[in-house]
Amino acid sequence: MPLIRRMPKRGFNNAQFKTRFAIVNLDTLNEFDNGATVDEQSLLAAGVIRRPYDAVKILGSGELTKKLTIVANKASDTAKAAIEKAGGSLTLK
């Protein structure tokens, strides 16, 4: 057996410090009412995300047709532009 397979495996693993994002596309946000505030708790209550995550990221896939106030940790540039175009606002934590 090679020496590398006989040696114990030691070292640092950074997986426990990884930030896990809940990815939400714009077209899934259309199920909320006009003028609603969308944050992680409302996404959980609506069933858009299944469990609590470390952070929420909004991606620009799809089209937003409602005026929403969105609170998230990150957002893509296309998502920011689409939210503002629909008349809504985006607040980054």
N, C-alpha and C positions, 0 to 999 in steps of 0.2 A: 504494500500500500504506500502511496506517495507520502512524503513527509508533511505536506501541507494539509492533508486530510487527517493526519494523526495529531496535529497540534490543536489545542483548545481554541475556540473562537471567542475572541474578546475584542472589545472596542466600544466606540460610542455610536449610538443610534439616535438620530434626531427625530424619529417618527412621532414621539410623544409630544413634541413641541410644534407640530405642524398645525397650521390654521386650516380648518375645514370649512369651506364656503357652501352655502345653500345657493345654487344657481337658479335664477328665476328669469325667464324670458318675458318680453313685453306683452306678447299675445296672451299669456296666462293671467296677466293683471287686468284684463278686460272683464273678468267676472266680478270685480268689485264695483260698487255703486259709484256714480258720479260724485266727485267731491270727497270721497273717503280718504282716510289716512291709512296707508299701507306700511306696516312695519313687521318685524319678525313674529310678534304675537298674533297679528291678524292673519298672516300667512299660515301659521299653524292652525288657527281656528277654522280657516276656510279649507284646509286640507291641501293647500298648494305644496307645502313641504311637510314631510312626515314626522320629523323629529327635530329637536333644537340643534342648531349648528353654532359654530364659533362666530360666524359672520354671514352676511347676506350680500350677494353680488347680483346686480341687475345687468342683463345682457340685452342687446338691441335686436334680437331675433323676433320678427313679427312686427305688428303695427299696433300702437296704442291709440284707442279711439275715445278714451274718457279722460276727464280732468281729475288727476289724482295727486295727493300729497304723499310722496314716497320717502321713507326713512330707511337708508341702507348704509352698509359699510363701504362698498365699492360699486362703481358703475362704469360701463364702457362709454366711450365718447359718443357712439351712435345712440346708445340708450339715453344719454343726457339730452342730446339734440331732439330725439323723438318725444321725450317727456315734455320739454319746453314747447315744442311745436304743438302738442295737444293741449297746452294751456295749464299743465300741471307744474309741480315744483319737486325738486329732488334735494334732500338734505343728507349729507354724508356725515357719519359719526366719526 
